[in-house]
Structure formats: structure tokens, C-alpha cells
Amino acid sequence: MSGYGWLDDDAFCATFVRGLTPREALARLGINVFDGDDEEGDLEEGLICARPAEGGTILSESNGFAGTPR
């Protein structure tokens, strides 16, 4: 795991969503978007990071609360 030094969590979920922008991908999951200016103490578990990627969006989150089927 030496190539994953940036990963400091025990578990995470990464999902590629083809053909959608980050906002569109988050909207499909029913996730509210915030601009990142919230105070650190105001954030709850289950946050998802959405980044544009060639052909779609990469979603990543600790523990996979939203990206894991229920």
C-alpha cells in the first residue's frame, strides 16, 4: 500500500459515474452540495467528494455511506 500514502482512512468507497458532471452525479444520489466553507466541526460523517474525470465523475467517501447499496 506504499502507493496510497494519501489514504488515511481504514475504509473508503470510490465510484466512477460515466457521463455526468460532479453536480449531476451528486444530485442523482440526492446529496446536498456545499462549497467547502463550513467549519470543520460542523461536518458530519458521510461526506462525498466529487471530482471531474475524463468521461464522467469520480466520487469518493470514507466508509461508503452513500456509495454502498443498501
N, CA, C and O atoms as CSV, one atom per row, in Angstrom:
chain,resi,resn,atom,element,x,y,z
A,1,MET,N,N,0.818,-1.197,0.000
A,1,MET,CA,C,0.000,0.000,0.000
A,1,MET,C,C,0.859,1.258,0.000
A,1,MET,O,O,0.357,2.338,0.311
A,2,SER,N,N,2.132,1.148,-0.338
A,2,SER,CA,C,3.001,2.313,-0.313
A,2,SER,C,C,2.562,3.386,-1.310
A,2,SER,O,O,2.877,4.560,-1.114
A,3,GLY,N,N,1.860,3.025,-2.350
A,3,GLY,CA,C,1.385,3.993,-3.329
A,3,GLY,C,C,0.136,4.733,-2.903
A,3,GLY,O,O,-0.359,5.594,-3.630
A,4,TYR,N,N,-0.383,4.400,-1.715
A,4,TYR,CA,C,-1.621,5.001,-1.233
A,4,TYR,C,C,-1.393,5.791,0.049
A,4,TYR,O,O,-2.243,5.774,0.941
A,5,GLY,N,N,-0.265,6.480,0.157
A,5,GLY,CA,C,0.038,7.262,1.344
A,5,GLY,C,C,-0.964,8.366,1.619
A,5,GLY,O,O,-1.119,8.797,2.762
A,6,TRP,N,N,-1.659,8.836,0.561
A,6,TRP,CA,C,-2.660,9.889,0.712
A,6,TRP,C,C,-3.911,9.384,1.425
A,6,TRP,O,O,-4.710,10.181,1.917
A,7,LEU,N,N,-4.083,8.063,1.482
A,7,LEU,CA,C,-5.284,7.475,2.081
A,7,LEU,C,C,-5.046,7.211,3.554
A,7,LEU,O,O,-4.236,6.358,3.915
A,8,ASP,N,N,-5.759,7.950,4.415
A,8,ASP,CA,C,-5.545,7.789,5.846
A,8,ASP,C,C,-6.736,7.157,6.560
A,8,ASP,O,O,-6.753,7.110,7.790
A,9,ASP,N,N,-7.730,6.672,5.823
A,9,ASP,CA,C,-8.899,6.030,6.419
A,9,ASP,C,C,-8.757,4.514,6.339
A,9,ASP,O,O,-8.009,3.988,5.515
A,10,ASP,N,N,-9.490,3.823,7.210
A,10,ASP,CA,C,-9.481,2.363,7.185
A,10,ASP,C,C,-10.307,1.805,6.035
A,10,ASP,O,O,-9.993,0.745,5.494
A,11,ALA,N,N,-11.366,2.523,5.662
A,11,ALA,CA,C,-12.245,2.058,4.594
A,11,ALA,C,C,-12.717,3.249,3.777
A,11,ALA,O,O,-12.890,4.344,4.312
A,12,PHE,N,N,-12.926,3.037,2.482
A,12,PHE,CA,C,-13.452,4.097,1.636
A,12,PHE,C,C,-14.166,3.472,0.446
A,12,PHE,O,O,-14.008,2.287,0.157
A,13,CYS,N,N,-14.946,4.289,-0.228
A,13,CYS,CA,C,-15.648,3.860,-1.427
A,13,CYS,C,C,-15.292,4.841,-2.535
A,13,CYS,O,O,-15.366,6.053,-2.337
A,14,ALA,N,N,-14.909,4.331,-3.694
A,14,ALA,CA,C,-14.646,5.153,-4.868
A,14,ALA,C,C,-15.538,4.646,-5.999
A,14,ALA,O,O,-15.612,3.444,-6.254
A,15,THR,N,N,-16.213,5.577,-6.674
A,15,THR,CA,C,-17.156,5.217,-7.724
A,15,THR,C,C,-16.922,6.103,-8.932
A,15,THR,O,O,-16.800,7.320,-8.791
A,16,PHE,N,N,-16.857,5.512,-10.122
A,16,PHE,CA,C,-16.806,6.287,-11.354
A,16,PHE,C,C,-18.208,6.342,-11.919
A,16,PHE,O,O,-18.859,5.310,-12.081
A,17,VAL,N,N,-18.682,7.559,-12.223
A,17,VAL,CA,C,-20.009,7.766,-12.811
A,17,VAL,C,C,-19.800,8.299,-14.227
A,17,VAL,O,O,-19.310,9.414,-14.404
A,18,ARG,N,N,-20.164,7.519,-15.220
A,18,ARG,CA,C,-19.914,7.885,-16.615
A,18,ARG,C,C,-20.950,8.898,-17.111
A,18,ARG,O,O,-22.151,8.742,-16.891
A,19,GLY,N,N,-20.450,9.946,-17.790
A,19,GLY,CA,C,-21.317,10.873,-18.499
A,19,GLY,C,C,-22.011,11.928,-17.659
A,19,GLY,O,O,-22.869,12.644,-18.175
A,20,LEU,N,N,-21.673,12.051,-16.385
A,20,LEU,CA,C,-22.300,13.059,-15.534
A,20,LEU,C,C,-21.248,13.989,-14.948
A,20,LEU,O,O,-20.121,13.577,-14.677
A,21,THR,N,N,-21.632,15.254,-14.755
A,21,THR,CA,C,-20.771,16.191,-14.050
A,21,THR,C,C,-20.823,15.859,-12.559
A,21,THR,O,O,-21.700,15.110,-12.128
A,22,PRO,N,N,-19.897,16.405,-11.763
A,22,PRO,CA,C,-19.972,16.161,-10.314
A,22,PRO,C,C,-21.327,16.553,-9.713
A,22,PRO,O,O,-21.886,15.797,-8.920
A,23,ARG,N,N,-21.859,17.720,-10.079
A,23,ARG,CA,C,-23.169,18.140,-9.537
A,23,ARG,C,C,-24.286,17.188,-9.953
A,23,ARG,O,O,-25.157,16.869,-9.143
A,24,GLU,N,N,-24.272,16.735,-11.198
A,24,GLU,CA,C,-25.299,15.804,-11.676
A,24,GLU,C,C,-25.207,14.472,-10.940
A,24,GLU,O,O,-26.229,13.895,-10.566
A,25,ALA,N,N,-23.982,13.983,-10.730
A,25,ALA,CA,C,-23.806,12.707,-10.031
A,25,ALA,C,C,-24.311,12.803,-8.593
A,25,ALA,O,O,-24.998,11.901,-8.112
A,26,LEU,N,N,-23.974,13.883,-7.916
A,26,LEU,CA,C,-24.435,14.064,-6.538
A,26,LEU,C,C,-25.952,14.214,-6.476
A,26,LEU,O,O,-26.591,13.685,-5.566
A,27,ALA,N,N,-26.530,14.930,-7.438
A,27,ALA,CA,C,-27.986,15.098,-7.467
A,27,ALA,C,C,-28.690,13.758,-7.640
A,27,ALA,O,O,-29.743,13.540,-7.040
A,28,ARG,N,N,-28.137,12.862,-8.441
A,28,ARG,CA,C,-28.741,11.529,-8.642
A,28,ARG,C,C,-28.788,10.746,-7.337
A,28,ARG,O,O,-29.684,9.929,-7.126
A,29,LEU,N,N,-27.805,11.004,-6.453
A,29,LEU,CA,C,-27.775,10.335,-5.155
A,29,LEU,C,C,-28.588,11.080,-4.106
A,29,LEU,O,O,-28.714,10.611,-2.975
A,30,GLY,N,N,-29.139,12.232,-4.464
A,30,GLY,CA,C,-29.921,13.031,-3.515
A,30,GLY,C,C,-29.059,13.712,-2.470
A,30,GLY,O,O,-29.490,13.911,-1.334
A,31,ILE,N,N,-27.832,14.071,-2.857
A,31,ILE,CA,C,-26.878,14.652,-1.911
A,31,ILE,C,C,-26.870,16.166,-2.043
A,31,ILE,O,O,-26.814,16.698,-3.151
A,32,ASN,N,N,-26.927,16.863,-0.904
A,32,ASN,CA,C,-26.821,18.313,-0.890
A,32,ASN,C,C,-25.371,18.722,-1.099
A,32,ASN,O,O,-24.464,18.130,-0.513
A,33,VAL,N,N,-25.152,19.731,-1.932
A,33,VAL,CA,C,-23.809,20.215,-2.234
A,33,VAL,C,C,-23.505,21.417,-1.353
A,33,VAL,O,O,-24.344,22.303,-1.191
A,34,PHE,N,N,-22.293,21.446,-0.777
A,34,PHE,CA,C,-21.841,22.637,-0.061
A,34,PHE,C,C,-20.502,23.041,-0.647
A,34,PHE,O,O,-19.824,22.239,-1.289
A,35,ASP,N,N,-20.130,24.281,-0.422
A,35,ASP,CA,C,-18.957,24.829,-1.102
A,35,ASP,C,C,-17.642,24.621,-0.368
A,35,ASP,O,O,-16.606,25.096,-0.833
A,36,GLY,N,N,-17.652,23.939,0.742
A,36,GLY,CA,C,-16.414,23.651,1.454
A,36,GLY,C,C,-16.030,24.689,2.481
A,36,GLY,O,O,-14.985,24.557,3.119
A,37,ASP,N,N,-16.844,25.727,2.665
A,37,ASP,CA,C,-16.533,26.773,3.628
A,37,ASP,C,C,-17.081,26.494,5.020
A,37,ASP,O,O,-16.894,27.315,5.919
A,38,ASP,N,N,-17.752,25.361,5.228
A,38,ASP,CA,C,-18.277,25.021,6.553
A,38,ASP,C,C,-17.125,24.843,7.531
A,38,ASP,O,O,-16.019,24.467,7.140
A,39,GLU,N,N,-17.388,25.110,8.785
A,39,GLU,CA,C,-16.385,24.863,9.818
A,39,GLU,C,C,-16.191,23.365,9.969
A,39,GLU,O,O,-17.145,22.599,9.834
A,40,GLU,N,N,-14.978,22.943,10.246
A,40,GLU,CA,C,-14.667,21.516,10.343
A,40,GLU,C,C,-15.578,20.806,11.334
A,40,GLU,O,O,-16.002,19.681,11.068
A,41,GLY,N,N,-15.887,21.418,12.450
A,41,GLY,CA,C,-16.736,20.795,13.466
A,41,GLY,C,C,-18.181,20.668,13.050
A,41,GLY,O,O,-18.936,19.921,13.672
A,42,ASP,N,N,-18.590,21.387,12.002
A,42,ASP,CA,C,-19.976,21.347,11.539
A,42,ASP,C,C,-20.246,20.205,10.569
A,42,ASP,O,O,-21.399,19.962,10.212
A,43,LEU,N,N,-19.213,19.508,10.141
A,43,LEU,CA,C,-19.378,18.453,9.151
A,43,LEU,C,C,-19.722,17.134,9.819
A,43,LEU,O,O,-19.213,16.814,10.893
A,44,GLU,N,N,-20.590,16.376,9.170
A,44,GLU,CA,C,-20.997,15.079,9.687
A,44,GLU,C,C,-20.353,13.980,8.858
A,44,GLU,O,O,-19.825,14.237,7.776
A,45,GLU,N,N,-20.399,12.754,9.369
A,45,GLU,CA,C,-19.892,11.616,8.599
A,45,GLU,C,C,-20.728,11.446,7.351
A,45,GLU,O,O,-21.876,11.887,7.289
A,46,GLY,N,N,-20.145,10.805,6.362
A,46,GLY,CA,C,-20.873,10.523,5.143
A,46,GLY,C,C,-20.670,11.543,4.048
A,46,GLY,O,O,-21.430,11.556,3.080
A,47,LEU,N,N,-19.666,12.403,4.167
A,47,LEU,CA,C,-19.399,13.375,3.118
A,47,LEU,C,C,-18.818,12.693,1.889
A,47,LEU,O,O,-18.050,11.737,1.999
A,48,ILE,N,N,-19.192,13.194,0.720
A,48,ILE,CA,C,-18.690,12.659,-0.534
A,48,ILE,C,C,-17.943,13.755,-1.276
A,48,ILE,O,O,-18.399,14.896,-1.341
A,49,CYS,N,N,-16.808,13.407,-1.827
A,49,CYS,CA,C,-16.040,14.302,-2.682
A,49,CYS,C,C,-16.324,13.908,-4.128
A,49,CYS,O,O,-16.222,12.734,-4.486
A,50,ALA,N,N,-16.681,14.883,-4.956
A,50,ALA,CA,C,-16.958,14.632,-6.371
A,50,ALA,C,C,-15.985,15.452,-7.204
A,50,ALA,O,O,-15.904,16.671,-7.058
A,51,ARG,N,N,-15.250,14.775,-8.078
A,51,ARG,CA,C,-14.256,15.440,-8.926
A,51,ARG,C,C,-14.475,15.036,-10.378
A,51,ARG,O,O,-14.756,13.875,-10.675
A,52,PRO,N,N,-14.341,16.014,-11.288
A,52,PRO,CA,C,-14.472,15.662,-12.704
A,52,PRO,C,C,-13.336,14.741,-13.130
A,52,PRO,O,O,-12.204,14.862,-12.663
A,53,ALA,N,N,-13.662,13.827,-14.019
A,53,ALA,CA,C,-12.681,12.898,-14.584
A,53,ALA,C,C,-13.008,12.750,-16.068
A,53,ALA,O,O,-14.120,13.061,-16.494
A,54,GLU,N,N,-12.064,12.285,-16.837
A,54,GLU,CA,C,-12.314,12.101,-18.262
A,54,GLU,C,C,-13.499,11.158,-18.456
A,54,GLU,O,O,-13.446,9.998,-18.047
A,55,GLY,N,N,-14.557,11.652,-19.074
A,55,GLY,CA,C,-15.729,10.831,-19.355
A,55,GLY,C,C,-16.768,10.805,-18.252
A,55,GLY,O,O,-17.789,10.133,-18.398
A,56,GLY,N,N,-16.546,11.512,-17.151
A,56,GLY,CA,C,-17.533,11.493,-16.068
A,56,GLY,C,C,-17.031,12.111,-14.785
A,56,GLY,O,O,-16.401,13.168,-14.793
A,57,THR,N,N,-17.315,11.445,-13.685
A,57,THR,CA,C,-17.015,11.949,-12.345
A,57,THR,C,C,-16.513,10.819,-11.462
A,57,THR,O,O,-16.973,9.682,-11.569
A,58,ILE,N,N,-15.573,11.137,-10.596
A,58,ILE,CA,C,-15.132,10.206,-9.549
A,58,ILE,C,C,-15.732,10.670,-8.234
A,58,ILE,O,O,-15.540,11.817,-7.831
A,59,LEU,N,N,-16.450,9.793,-7.571
A,59,LEU,CA,C,-16.979,10.056,-6.233
A,59,LEU,C,C,-16.140,9.275,-5.235
A,59,LEU,O,O,-15.831,8.106,-5.467
A,60,SER,N,N,-15.768,9.903,-4.133
A,60,SER,CA,C,-15.032,9.184,-3.091
A,60,SER,C,C,-15.560,9.605,-1.730
A,60,SER,O,O,-15.940,10.757,-1.520
A,61,GLU,N,N,-15.575,8.649,-0.812
A,61,GLU,CA,C,-16.062,8.937,0.541
A,61,GLU,C,C,-15.504,7.919,1.523
A,61,GLU,O,O,-15.214,6.776,1.171
A,62,SER,N,N,-15.365,8.360,2.740
A,62,SER,CA,C,-14.924,7.460,3.814
A,62,SER,C,C,-16.050,6.493,4.142
A,62,SER,O,O,-17.205,6.896,4.274
A,63,ASN,N,N,-15.718,5.248,4.270
A,63,ASN,CA,C,-16.612,4.177,4.698
A,63,ASN,C,C,-17.749,3.852,3.733
A,63,ASN,O,O,-18.410,2.833,3.935
A,64,GLY,N,N,-18.016,4.636,2.717
A,64,GLY,CA,C,-19.014,4.282,1.706
A,64,GLY,C,C,-20.439,4.376,2.144
A,64,GLY,O,O,-21.231,3.498,1.799
A,65,PHE,N,N,-20.824,5.403,2.897
A,65,PHE,CA,C,-22.193,5.536,3.368
A,65,PHE,C,C,-23.192,5.682,2.226
A,65,PHE,O,O,-24.230,5.022,2.245
A,66,ALA,N,N,-22.915,6.522,1.235
A,66,ALA,CA,C,-23.857,6.747,0.136
A,66,ALA,C,C,-23.551,5.876,-1.072
A,66,ALA,O,O,-24.461,5.550,-1.835
A,67,GLY,N,N,-22.292,5.491,-1.265
A,67,GLY,CA,C,-21.915,4.722,-2.442
A,67,GLY,C,C,-22.103,3.235,-2.309
A,67,GLY,O,O,-21.842,2.498,-3.259
A,68,THR,N,N,-22.547,2.771,-1.161
A,68,THR,CA,C,-22.756,1.352,-0.933
A,68,THR,C,C,-24.237,1.029,-0.991
A,68,THR,O,O,-25.017,1.642,-0.262
A,69,PRO,N,N,-24.656,0.090,-1.828
A,69,PRO,CA,C,-26.085,-0.273,-1.891
A,69,PRO,C,C,-26.586,-0.759,-0.536
A,69,PRO,O,O,-25.872,-1.416,0.221
A,70,ARG,N,N,-27.804,-0.422,-0.268
A,70,ARG,CA,C,-28.422,-0.852,0.995
A,70,ARG,C,C,-29.398,-1.962,0.755
A,70,ARG,O,O,-30.017,-2.454,1.699
